[in-house]
Amino acid sequence: MPGKIRIFAPHLFLSIEENVARKRKELPLLEGVTITDIAAEGKALARVDDLVVFVPYVVPGDVVDLQVRRKKHHYAEAEAVKFHAYSPLRAKPFCRHYGVCGGCKWQVLPYEEQIRYKQKQVTDNLTRIGKIELPEISPILGADKTRYYRNKLEFTFSNKRWLTAEEVRRNVVYDQMDALGFHIPGAFDKVLDIEECYLQDDVSNRIRNSVRAYAVEHGYPFINLRTQEGMLRNLIVRTSTTGELMVILVCKIVTDEEEGRMRQLLQYVADSFPEITSLLYVVNNKCNDTITDLDVHTFKGNDCIYEQMEGLRFKVGPKSFYQTNSEQACRLYNVARGFAGLTGQELVYDLYTGTGTIANFVARQARQVVGIEYVPEAIEDARVNSEINGITNTLFFAGDMKDILTRDFIDQYGRPDVIITDPPRAGMHPDVVQVMLAAAPRRIVYVSCNPATQARDLQLLDGQYRVTAVQPVDMFPHTHHVENVVRLDRREP
């Protein structure tokens, strides 16, 4: 046709695998690059001319060859394919699964360096994103325990274990491919078989490995995460500082025979681990792993465990949210309560209250605490937690925060003297911020697991409130995650 330009695009005739190989050949290899800093999401950073390169599993001072895997105009993502020199900062990873399972990415950094970079992360986010006046930021509260600190882990069954690059290179062949472990980052259907994890008490390792061995020996079908065929889906282990232990087995059950086999496995677990105080199971025949909308059944023991903090007892059910580092959670809540400056006369609103842990933690120092949370089951737990601790000055409401926290709600239940807010990683909805501003409490205490979204929200509050204290807390050693507590006081007119 006249005027029509014909373009020959050979990649249109290649297979997906051939196209991936072609694109990788087009991406550059950067040789002898020095890693200079720590960046977001647990990655490190290097600069090559005007290009910023983000790299996982390296530390400042490493000299490496980088294979670029993804390239944009001003930045690239790469992986280290050869080390020319190791940084003097580098620590030896203690976990055999390091670099594959995707967790604990900062094992190669000594802990004192980890918390130094977390302090820097908080400072950078509040200054660069918030762009507000700040007081001196307090030194981060590091964790006494840097291993075995989590009270909850969830493992996934799969009939196709993930083979590491080293296993593929050595052409390793396993007698069976069933796995029980963690998802590979960014891949819903790829599970790394975990032998030993340092995040939770070792009883978790013993239970997981024992369940896997029994299931393999007796021919239990592990789930195929693509076709959804199979029986065994998930294993959840929860521990507490009181010594109680919860195990939840999640299965796909279609026939009476499968239910019988599930019960045989549960009985094996009960007999092998008498220290389990709450042995539960869930039948999940859906295509996703969430159990929040499913019934939980008790096979043996109690339907919950209890956590303890400063003499208070907190009920933790199979669906309950509770801070996964119990010991650091106590320090975090102490900071929040201290920032609130309670005298016993205040009406406190606790937003995103979860199971009411903060609400009940501060209730004895307040006149009344009103807690709001999206999940109805969590609110029921919050009420129970008040009851078992003899706390009578709390009120709890379930629903979407922006729908419940309205001017009419404040008119009905009272204008708060203090608001404590602990939102999810996405931060607070703008409507919630506006209602908080209209409520005009004397003080706001903002607990955040994401200093970046916290900084954004602080900017919205800055017109009427000034930040008067900042305290980072490390809840998750060997990861880039950090909690941060900020106190805001209302500006004088």
N, C-alpha and C positions, 0 to 999 in steps of 0.2 A: 504494500500500500504506500502511495506517495507520502513522504513526510514522516513515516513511522520509523522510529529507531529500534533496531533489533539488538538485544543484549544477550550474549551467550553467558549463562550462569552455570558452570559445570557443577557447583555444589548442589543444584537442584536434583541432580541425577545420582547423588551419593546416598549411601545408607546413613542412618543416624550415627552409628559408630564411626563411619568414615568422616562425617562432618565434624564430629567432636575431635577426632584426631587431627583433621585439617586445621581447625581453629586453634588447637593447642600448639601446633607447629608455627602458627602466625604470631603467637604471643612470645614476648622476648624472655630470654634468660639474663638476669642481672647478676653480674659476677662481683665478688669481693665487696659486698655491701655491709656497712656497719649499722647495726640496729641502734637507734639513738634514744627512744623514749617508749613509754607505755601509752596505749591509746584506749579507746572505748571497747566494750564487749570482750575484754580480756586479751585483746591483740596487742602486739607491739608495733612500733612505727619506725620507718626509715625514709630518708629523702634521697632521691636520685635525680639530680638536676632539679627541675621544677615539679617532679612527680612525687607525690606522697604515697608510700606503699605500706599497706597494713598486712601484718604477718602473725599467724598464731604460733605458739609453742617456742618462742624465742624471747630473749631478754636483752635489755640495753647493754651494749658492749660486745655482743656476739658479732662475728664477721662471717657472712654466709653468702652462698649463691642462692638467688631467689628465682623460682620459676613463676612468672606471672600467670595467674589463672583467670583473672577478670580485669579488664582495663576500661576505665572511663577517661574523660578528658584531663582531669586534674589529679586523679588518684587511681590506684590499682590495688588488687588483692593478690597475694602471692603466698607460696609456701617455700620453706627452706629445704633445698635439695642437697646442699653440701655445706659443712661447717669448716671454715678455714681456721677460726680461733674461737675459743669459748670465753665468755665474759667472766671476769673474776666474781661477779655477782651471782653467777649461776649455781643453783643447788641441784643435787641429784634427785630426780623424781623417786618417790618411795613406793608408788603403785605400779604394778606390772601392766595395768591397762591404760597408763598415762598416754595421752596423745591420740587415743583411738575412741574411747567412750565419750569424750567431749566434756567431761566434768573435771573439776579441780585443775584448770588450765595453768594456775599460777604455782604449781608444785615446784617449778624450776626457779622460783624466786624465794629467797629466805623470808621468813614471816615478817621480820622487821622491815623489809623492803615492800612487802605486800601492803602493810598498813600505811607506810609512807605514801605509796601511790594512791591508796584509797583516800587519804587525807587530801592529796593533791586533786583527785577527781572531784571531791566535794567543793573544794575551793574554786576550781576552774568552772564548774557548772554554775555555781551561785554568782560568780563574777561575770562570766562571759554570756550566760543566758539570762540570768536575772537582772544584771546591770543595775543593782540597787546598792545602797549604802549598807555595809556589813560591819558588825563588831569583829573583834579578833576571834577566829574560829578555834574552839577548844581542841586539844590533842585527842585523836581518836581513841576510843576505849577498845583495846585489842582483846582477843579471847584468850582465856587461860588454857582452854583445850583447843588444839588445832586439828585433832583427829577424833573420830568417834563422837562428833558433837551433834549430829542430827537425831531427831526423835521419830522421823518418818522417812521411809524409802518405798518406792513402788517399782516392782520389777515386771518385765513383760516376757511371756512365753513366745517362742517362734519355732516353727519346724525348719527354718532355714537360717542357720547361724551366719553371722557376718564374719568373713575371712579377712584378716588384716593384710596389708600390702606385703608384709614379710611372709605370711603364710602362703599367699598366692605365688610369691617369688620362689618359695621353696617347694611349691606344688604339694602342700600338705593335704592329705586325704584323711578324713575322720570316718570312723565306723558309723557314726550317726551324726546328724546335723541339727538336732534339737538344741535350743538355747533358752536360757533363763537369765535375763540381765537387763541392760539399758539400751534404749534406742540410740542408734548413731545419729548425731546432730543433723537435722534437716531431712531425715529419711524415716517415714512412718513404718516402713516394712522391713527395716534392717535392724537387727538386734545383736548386740555384742554379748557373748556368753561371759558372765562375770564369775570369776573364781573367788576373788577377795576384794572387798570394798572397805575403805578406811573411814567412811562417813558415819557409820552407825555402829553401835555396840556389836561385838563379834558374834553375838547370838544370831544376828541377822544373817551373817555369812553361813553359819551352821544350818539354820533353817532353810535358807535358799538352796544350798548345795545338797542338802538331804532330800528336799522335795524333788529337785531335778533328778537326782540319782534314782529315787524310788519310781518316779514317773517313767523314766527311760527303761528301767529294768522290767516294769510291768506293762510296757507298751501303750502308755497313755498318749493319745494324739495331741501334740502341741499345735496351736492355732497357726494356720497359714494367713498371714496378715493381708495378703492380696485377695485371696478367694474367700476368706472368712470361714474356711473349713477347719475343723479341729475342735478340741474340747477345752484345753487349758489356756487361759487368757492372761491373767495377772495374779501377782502375789504382792500383798501390801503388808509391811511390818511397821508397827508403831511401838515405841518404848516410852517410858516415863521415868522421872527421877525418883518416883515412889517405888520403883522396881516392878511395876506392872507391865505386861507385855500383850499386845494385840496382834493377831495374824488374820488377814482376810484373804481367802482364796476366791478368785473370780473365774467362773467357767461358763462356757456355752453348753447348755443342756437341752437336748431335743428328745431323747428317749429315756425310758425308765432305767434301762441298762446303764446309760451315762450317769444318771443321778446316783445309782448304786455305786458305781466306780468312784464318783466324786466323794461319796461318804466314806468309802474305804480309804481313800487318800487322806481325808480329814482325820480319820481315826488313827492312821499311821502317825500323822503329825502330833495328835494329842498324846499318843503313847510315847513318842520319841522325845517330846519336849513338854514335860509336865509343868514347867515354869510358865507356860502360856496361860494367862488369866482370862483371855477373851479370844476364842477361836470362832471366827465368823465366815460366812460364805455368801456370795452374790451370784445369781444366775443372770448372765448378760448375753442375750441373743441379738443385740444390736450390732451395728457396724462400727461403733466407736467405743472407746474404753471408759467413758465417764460412767460413774455409778451414782451420781447425785440424784438421778430420777428413778433409781431402782431400789427394791426392797433389800435390806440386809438381814440375814437370818443367823441366829446364834446356834452353833453346833455344840459348843461346850463353854462353860464359864459365864462371864458377864457380857453384857452388850456394850460395854464401854470400859475405859481405863480412866484413872484420875491423875492429874498433874498437881503439883504443889508449889506455891510461891509465897513466901513471906507469911506462912501460916494459913494461907487461903488454899482451898481445894477447887480444882477446875475439872469438870467432866469433859472428857475427850471421847466423842463417839467416832464411828468409822468414817463419817462424812464431815466431821468438825474441822474447822481451820484452827490451828494453834501454831504459834511461832515454832519453826522447826529446830531452833537452837534454844532449848529451855533455859540454860544458864545465862546466856547473853540476853534472852528476852527479859529476864528479871532486871538486868542492868538497864536495858532500854526503857522499861516501864518506870523504873526509878527516876531516870532522867526526865521522862515526860511528866511525871507527877511533880518533880521538883520545879520544872519550868512553869507548871500551872500555878504555883504559889498559893495553894489552897489554905484557907483558915478555918474551914468548917461551915462557912456561911454562904458558899457559892452554889449557884445552879450551873451545872456543867453539862454541855452537850458532847457526847462521844460519837462522832460520825464514823461510819464504816466500822462499827463496833465488833463485828464478827461474833464470837461466842461470849462477848462481854468481858473479855479479860481485862482490858484497860479500865472499862467502866467500873467493874467490881474492885479493881486494884486501887482506884482513887476514891471509891465511895465513902470510906470511913473518914476521909478528910474533907468531904463536901456536904452541903445541905441536901442536894438531890442530884442524881445523874440520869440523863436521858440518852439512851443509846439507840442508834438507827443503823440498820443493816439490810442488805438486799435479800439474803437467803433466809427463808422462814425457819428452816431447821436450826440454823445458827442462833436465831433469836430465842427459840425454845431452849437451847442449851444455855444461853445467857441468863434466862430466867431461872433455870435450874441451878446455875452457878451462884446466883444471888441467894436462892433458897437454902442451899446446903451450907452456905457460909453465914447464914443469919443476917443477910443484908436486906434491909427493907426500904431503902431510899433510892431504888433504881426503877426506871421505866424503860421498856424496850419495844421498838416498833420495827416491823418488817416491810420492806418495799424499796423501790428505786429512790435513791437519795434525792434526786432533783424533783421527784414527785411528792415525797413526804415532807422534806424540809422546805416549807413554804411560809409566807408571812402569816397565813391563817394558823398554821401549826404553832408558830412562835407566839401568836396572840393567845392560843389556847393553853399552851404548856409553860409559857413564861420566856422572857428574854434572858438568854444565857449570860452569865458573868464571864465564863471561860468556855471556849470551844476547843476540844481535842479532836484532831482529824488524822486518820491513818488510812489514806486511800490506796487503791491498787496501783500498779506500776504506771498506768496511764494518767494518774493524777486525778484532779477534781474536775467535774463538769463545770463549764462557765456559769451555768445557772446556780449551781451550789455556791460558787464563789460570790455571786451577786447577793444571794440570800444571806450569806455570812456577813457580808458588808452591811446589809440592811439591818441585821440583828445587832451589829455594833457591840460585840462583847468587849470587855476590858482587855482580854488577852486571848491569843490563839496559840495553841501548841500543835505544830505540824510535824507528824512522824511520817517519814517517807522511805520507801525502798528503792526510789529512783530519783537521785538528786537533780537530774535534768528536767523532769516534769515538775518537780518541786520548785525549781528555780523559775519556771514559767508561771506557776501559780503565785509565787511570792511577788512577782512583778505586777500581777493583777491586784494584789492586796496592798501594794506599796503606797498607794495614795493615802490610805487611811491608817496604815500600820507600818511600824518600823521594826526591823529585825534587831532583837536585843541579845540573843544568845544562839549559838550554833554548836551542836555536839554530835559528831559522827560516832557510830558504833559498828564494830565489825561483827556481823552475825554469821558470815560464811567464809571462814579461812580457806585459802587456796583457790578462791574464785575472785572475780572482779566486783562482785556485788557488795554494796555497802548501804547501811541504814543511816539516816540522818534526822536529827530532831532539831527543830527551829522554834524559838519563842518569838512571838510578835506582840508588841504592846501598841495599843491604840494611840495615835498621835493626838496631842493636845490641840484643841481648836484655836 
